[in-house]
């Protein structure tokens, strides 16, 4: 039987607000009273535009360290809504304002927790983009901040608000296809080199670079662009595993039902096929070795072949897929499998490969957050901060393994994989992919990551070099507070 699901949250239109287009919308906004829930959007360049549109009825302020982008966004908003809003460059002044009830954060990853924790401490509720954190420890501190200050904090993994995926998860975890055997997430997304400068990038005068860096090292940059390409620098980003892949990592963990980090993690990969100013892997496989069923994550930035690298358009249109998953998740069960190829759809197949169920369409993640905030009930959230932290942490631990790894021959990598056939098959697929891009893995530097063993309950390691990588040393003035609960009986 084929099940088509076209369900939207009833509150979407009322809560999500107007899109910033059209005279009719502007005229309607002009007659509105001040919103009952006053939201500020922090970080308005890229994803922040979606925050502004999705929360427009409630937006009363915008904030960005880039004064030029901030001015443009404020002008666009006021022209299209006929409503004046506040502007801030420094988030610290914004969270002090009594005229703001909640914030949505779409800044670079390395400032997510710094801003979100400050907002919680100031009594604001928070919607924070994925990944919820830049490293494992600070993500846990954000969870602690939400609990300590009783704040409603949503992570921007919007698939959680898709009724289709909610039903698919219930279908699989209900045992219709038998026991889950494994989940494989794929982030096969085109990523061309970002270039490399001979001398440091000149930071524009309209950018407050000190505030932009926040807790990260205030380093010279040798890439041509300040914005967006911070994703490919471990000082500020988390590579594509923590950029696009966090969505699929979250979906995979959701289906598995795991509520901790994995006890063991191993990464294999590197930045392969070109040289640029980036240092995060563009080719990577990661094993999260959960006891019940493993989660494997595969990242590819190169296209299907060397020939496909000829132009940007060919690169974008020529990416691999694995059993129907390009940027998605495959969940294998005893009696069939489910493919989740988008944020809002899933298809189930029986053991013979016959389609038996399909789910389509999605919900509204912003509306879900607003509803929970208004009702003061975090249980209504579809992606509460703890869920966002756990999925983000999986991305971070995979990168910890990579960063503590060493170059290895393919024979040494095979030896490390041992008799793990599932992960071995993943490595073979990676090797075949590189071969089609005319990269010889026998002579190419591939990093065999460190075998990272964690205590899943405490998110800690007894190995000093691993423990040090689970958090960062923040710059003075931008520290992340330690909000860990006091031990019982202390």
C-alpha positions in Angstrom: 0.0 0.0 0.0 1.3 3.5 -0.9 0.6 6.2 1.7 0.8 9.8 0.6 1.0 12.3 3.4 0.4 16.0 2.7 0.0 17.5 6.1 1.1 21.0 7.3 1.0 22.4 10.8 -2.2 24.3 11.3 -0.3 27.2 12.8 2.1 27.7 9.9 0.4 30.7 8.4 -0.4 32.4 11.6 2.9 31.8 13.4 5.6 31.7 10.7 4.7 35.1 9.4 4.8 36.9 6.1 7.4 36.3 3.4 9.2 39.5 2.4 7.6 39.8 -1.0 4.6 41.6 -2.4 2.7 44.8 -1.7 -0.3 42.9 -0.2 2.0 41.5 2.5 3.6 44.9 3.2 0.2 46.6 3.5 -0.9 43.8 5.9 2.2 44.2 8.0 1.9 48.0 8.2 -1.5 47.6 10.0 -0.1 45.1 12.6 0.3 45.9 16.2 3.6 45.2 17.9 4.1 41.4 17.9 3.3 39.6 21.1 6.6 37.7 20.9 9.5 39.9 19.9 12.3 38.1 18.0 15.8 39.3 17.0 17.6 37.5 14.2 21.4 37.3 14.7 23.5 36.6 11.6 21.5 37.8 8.6 23.7 37.1 5.5 22.9 33.6 4.3 20.7 31.2 6.2 19.7 34.3 8.2 17.5 35.5 5.3 15.4 32.4 5.8 15.1 33.2 9.5 13.9 36.7 8.7 11.3 35.4 6.2 10.2 32.6 8.4 9.8 34.7 11.5 8.9 38.0 9.9 5.7 38.7 11.9 7.7 38.5 15.1 11.0 40.2 14.0 11.8 43.4 15.8 15.6 43.5 15.5 18.4 42.3 13.3 22.1 41.9 14.2 25.2 41.2 12.3 28.9 42.0 12.6 29.0 43.0 8.9 27.5 46.5 8.9 27.0 46.5 5.1 25.0 43.3 5.2 23.1 44.5 8.3 22.1 47.8 6.6 21.0 46.0 3.5 18.8 43.5 5.4 17.2 46.2 7.6 16.4 48.4 4.6 14.9 45.4 2.7 12.8 44.4 5.7 11.5 47.9 6.4 10.7 48.6 2.7 8.7 45.4 2.4 6.9 45.5 5.7 6.6 49.2 6.4 7.7 48.5 9.9 10.7 49.9 11.7 13.1 47.5 13.5 16.2 47.9 15.6 19.7 47.1 14.4 22.7 45.8 16.4 26.2 45.0 15.5 27.1 43.4 18.9 24.9 40.5 20.1 25.9 41.3 23.7 24.0 44.6 23.6 21.1 42.9 21.9 20.6 40.3 24.5 20.6 43.0 27.2 17.5 44.6 25.7 14.2 44.3 27.5 12.5 44.9 24.2 13.5 41.5 22.9 12.0 38.2 24.1 13.8 35.6 21.9 16.6 35.3 19.4 17.3 33.2 16.3 20.9 32.5 15.5 22.3 32.0 12.0 25.9 33.0 12.6 29.0 30.8 11.8 29.2 27.6 13.8 32.0 28.8 16.2 29.8 31.5 17.7 26.6 29.5 18.1 27.0 28.5 21.7 28.6 31.7 22.8 25.6 33.7 21.6 23.0 31.1 22.6 24.3 30.7 26.2 24.4 34.5 26.6 20.8 34.8 25.4 19.6 32.1 27.8 21.4 33.8 30.7 19.6 37.0 29.7 16.2 35.3 29.8 15.7 34.9 26.0 14.5 31.8 24.2 16.6 30.6 21.4 16.4 29.1 17.9 19.9 28.1 16.9 21.1 26.9 13.5 22.8 23.5 13.1 25.2 22.4 14.2 24.2 23.6 17.6 27.8 23.9 18.6 31.4 24.0 17.3 32.7 21.3 19.7 31.3 18.6 22.0 31.9 20.4 25.4 30.3 23.7 24.5 27.2 21.9 23.1 26.7 20.3 26.5 27.1 23.7 28.2 24.3 25.0 26.0 22.1 22.2 27.1 23.0 23.0 30.7 22.2 26.7 30.1 18.8 25.9 28.7 18.0 23.8 31.8 19.5 26.3 34.3 17.6 29.3 32.9 14.5 27.3 31.9 14.7 28.4 28.3 13.0 27.0 25.1 15.9 26.2 22.7 15.3 24.7 19.3 18.1 23.4 17.0 17.7 24.1 13.3 17.5 20.5 12.1 14.2 21.1 10.4 13.6 17.6 9.3 12.4 16.9 12.8 9.3 19.0 12.0 8.4 16.9 9.0 5.3 14.8 9.7 6.5 12.5 6.9 9.7 11.7 8.6 8.0 11.5 12.0 5.7 8.8 10.6 8.6 7.0 8.8 10.6 6.9 12.1 7.6 5.5 13.9 7.1 2.9 11.1 10.7 1.7 11.4 11.1 1.8 15.1 7.8 0.0 15.4 9.4 -3.0 14.0 7.4 -3.3 10.7 10.6 -4.2 8.9 12.2 -6.1 11.7 15.3 -5.0 13.7 17.4 -2.2 12.4 20.8 -3.5 11.2 22.6 -0.3 10.4 22.1 3.3 9.1 24.2 5.0 6.5 24.1 8.8 6.0 25.4 10.3 2.8 26.5 13.8 2.1 27.5 13.7 -1.5 27.5 17.4 -2.2 29.6 19.3 -4.8 32.4 21.2 -3.2 35.0 22.9 -5.5 38.2 24.3 -4.1 37.9 27.6 -2.4 41.2 29.0 -3.6 44.3 30.1 -1.8 45.9 33.6 -1.4 49.6 34.3 -1.3 49.1 37.0 1.4 46.4 37.4 4.1 42.9 38.4 3.1 42.2 42.1 3.8 39.1 42.2 6.1 36.6 44.8 5.0 36.3 47.8 7.2 32.6 47.3 7.6 33.2 43.9 9.4 34.0 43.8 13.1 36.5 41.0 12.7 37.3 40.7 16.4 33.6 40.1 17.2 33.3 37.8 14.1 36.1 35.6 15.5 34.6 35.5 18.9 36.0 32.5 20.8 38.1 31.3 17.8 41.7 32.1 17.2 42.0 35.6 15.5 44.1 34.3 12.7 45.1 35.6 9.2 43.0 34.1 6.5 44.4 32.9 3.2 41.1 32.2 1.4 39.6 34.7 -1.0 36.3 35.0 0.9 35.6 35.7 4.5 32.0 34.6 4.5 30.7 31.0 4.0 34.1 29.4 3.3 34.7 29.5 7.1 33.0 26.1 7.0 36.2 24.6 5.6 38.4 25.8 8.4 38.4 23.9 11.6 39.0 27.1 13.5 35.5 28.3 12.7 33.7 25.4 10.9 33.2 21.7 11.0 33.5 20.6 7.3 30.6 19.2 5.4 29.9 16.6 8.0 29.0 19.5 10.3 27.5 21.7 7.6 25.2 19.8 5.4 25.8 16.4 7.0 24.5 17.4 10.4 20.9 17.1 8.9 21.5 13.6 7.7 23.5 12.6 10.8 20.5 13.7 12.9 18.0 11.8 10.8 20.1 8.7 11.0 20.4 8.9 14.8 16.7 9.6 15.1 15.8 6.4 13.3 18.3 4.4 15.4 16.8 5.9 18.6 20.2 6.5 20.2 20.4 9.1 23.0 24.1 9.3 23.6 27.2 9.7 21.5 28.7 6.4 20.3 31.2 4.5 22.5 33.7 4.3 19.6 34.3 6.4 16.5 36.7 6.0 13.6 37.3 8.3 10.6 39.1 7.7 7.3 39.6 10.4 4.7 41.1 13.8 4.0 41.0 16.9 1.8 41.7 15.1 -1.5 41.8 16.0 -5.1 42.8 19.6 -4.9 44.8 22.1 -2.9 43.3 25.2 -1.4 43.1 27.1 1.9 40.7 24.7 3.5 41.7 22.0 6.0 38.5 20.0 6.5 37.9 16.7 4.7 36.1 16.7 1.4 36.2 12.9 1.4 35.5 11.1 4.6 33.9 8.0 6.0 33.1 7.8 9.7 32.0 4.8 11.8 30.0 5.5 14.9 30.1 2.0 16.5 26.8 1.8 18.5 26.2 -1.6 20.0 22.7 -2.1 18.7 23.3 -0.9 15.1 26.2 1.1 13.7 25.9 4.5 12.1 28.2 5.1 9.1 28.5 8.5 7.6 30.0 9.2 4.2 31.1 12.7 2.8 32.1 13.4 -0.8 32.8 16.7 -2.3 34.3 15.5 -5.6 31.9 14.5 -8.5 31.4 11.2 -10.1 34.6 11.4 -12.2 37.6 13.5 -13.3 35.7 14.3 -16.5 32.9 15.8 -14.4 35.3 18.3 -12.8 35.6 20.1 -16.2 33.1 22.8 -15.2 31.1 24.0 -12.2 27.9 23.0 -13.8 29.1 19.5 -14.5 30.5 19.2 -11.0 27.1 20.2 -9.5 25.1 17.8 -11.7 27.4 14.8 -11.4 27.4 13.5 -7.9 27.2 9.9 -6.7 24.4 8.3 -4.8 24.2 5.1 -2.7 21.1 3.0 -3.1 18.9 6.1 -3.8 20.6 8.4 -1.2 22.8 11.3 -2.4 22.2 13.8 0.4 20.2 11.5 2.6 20.0 8.4 4.8 19.5 4.7 4.2 18.2 2.6 7.1 18.7 -1.1 6.6 16.4 -3.5 8.6 16.1 -7.3 8.7 13.1 -7.4 6.3 13.7 -4.3 4.1 15.0 -0.8 4.2 14.0 2.8 4.1 15.6 5.6 2.1 15.2 9.2 3.2 16.5 11.3 0.3 15.3 14.7 1.4 14.3 16.7 4.5 10.6 15.8 4.0 10.2 12.4 2.3 11.0 8.8 2.8 10.2 5.5 1.1 10.1 2.0 2.5 11.0 -1.2 0.6 10.5 -4.8 1.5 13.3 -7.4 1.3 12.7 -7.9 -2.4 13.1 -4.2 -3.1 9.4 -3.6 -3.6 8.1 -0.2 -2.5 5.6 -0.6 0.3 5.2 2.8 1.9 6.1 6.4 1.0 5.7 9.6 2.9 5.9 13.1 1.5 5.7 16.8 2.5 6.9 18.6 5.7 6.0 21.0 8.4 7.3 24.3 9.7 10.2 24.3 12.1 10.0 28.0 13.0 6.3 27.7 13.8 7.0 24.7 16.1 9.5 26.8 18.0 7.2 29.8 18.3 4.4 27.5 19.6 6.6 26.0 22.2 7.8 29.5 23.3 4.3 30.9 23.6 3.1 27.9 25.6 6.3 27.7 27.7 6.6 24.0 27.0 9.9 22.6 25.7 8.3 19.2 25.2 6.5 20.6 22.2 9.8 21.2 20.4 10.6 18.8 17.6 14.4 19.4 17.8 15.0 20.4 21.4 18.6 21.5 22.2 19.5 18.1 23.7 18.7 16.4 20.4 20.7 19.0 18.5 23.6 18.6 20.8 23.8 14.8 20.4 23.7 14.9 16.6 26.1 17.8 16.4 28.5 15.9 18.8 28.6 12.9 16.4 29.8 15.2 13.7 32.4 16.7 16.1 33.7 13.3 17.3 34.2 12.1 13.7 36.3 15.2 13.1 38.2 14.6 16.3 39.2 11.2 15.0 40.3 12.7 11.7 42.3 15.5 13.3 44.2 13.1 15.6 44.9 10.7 12.8 47.9 10.1 10.7 48.6 9.4 7.0 48.3 5.7 6.2 48.6 3.4 3.3 45.5 1.6 2.0 46.9 -1.7 3.5 47.2 -0.1 7.0 43.7 1.3 6.6 42.4 -2.1 5.7 44.1 -3.6 8.7 42.5 -1.0 11.0 39.1 -1.8 9.6 39.7 -5.5 10.3 36.7 -7.8 9.9 34.1 -5.0 9.9 32.6 -5.8 6.5 30.1 -2.9 6.6 32.8 -0.3 7.2 35.1 -2.1 4.8 32.5 -1.8 2.0 32.3 1.9 2.8 36.0 2.2 2.3 35.9 0.3 -1.0 33.2 2.7 -2.2 35.4 5.6 -1.3 38.4 4.1 -3.0 36.4 3.5 -6.2 35.1 7.0 -6.1 38.6 8.4 -5.8 39.8 6.1 -8.6 37.1 7.5 -10.9 38.5 11.0 -10.1 41.9 9.7 -11.2 43.3 9.6 -7.6 45.4 6.6 -6.7 44.8 5.8 -3.1 48.0 3.8 -2.9 50.0 7.0 -3.5 47.6 9.6 -2.0 47.8 10.8 1.5 44.7 9.5 3.3 44.3 10.0 7.0 43.5 7.1 9.2 41.8 8.7 12.2 42.5 7.9 15.8 40.3 5.2 17.4 38.2 7.5 19.7 36.7 5.7 22.6 34.3 7.8 24.8 32.2 7.3 27.9 28.8 8.0 26.2 27.2 9.1 29.5 29.8 11.7 30.4 30.9 12.5 26.8 34.5 12.2 28.0 37.7 10.3 27.2 40.5 9.0 29.3 42.9 9.8 26.5 44.3 13.3 27.1 44.8 14.2 23.5 41.1 13.2 22.8 39.8 15.0 25.8 41.6 18.2 24.7 39.9 18.0 21.3 36.4 17.8 22.7 36.5 21.5 23.7 38.5 24.5 22.7 40.5 27.2 24.5 38.5 30.3 23.9 40.0 33.8 23.4 39.9 36.1 26.4 36.6 37.9 26.5 34.7 35.3 24.6 34.8 32.3 27.0 32.1 29.7 27.1 31.0 29.3 30.8 31.2 26.0 32.5 27.6 25.2 33.5 28.1 21.6 34.4 25.8 20.6 37.3 27.5 20.1 40.6 28.1 16.4 41.4 25.4 14.9 43.7 26.5 15.0 47.3 29.1 17.7 46.7 
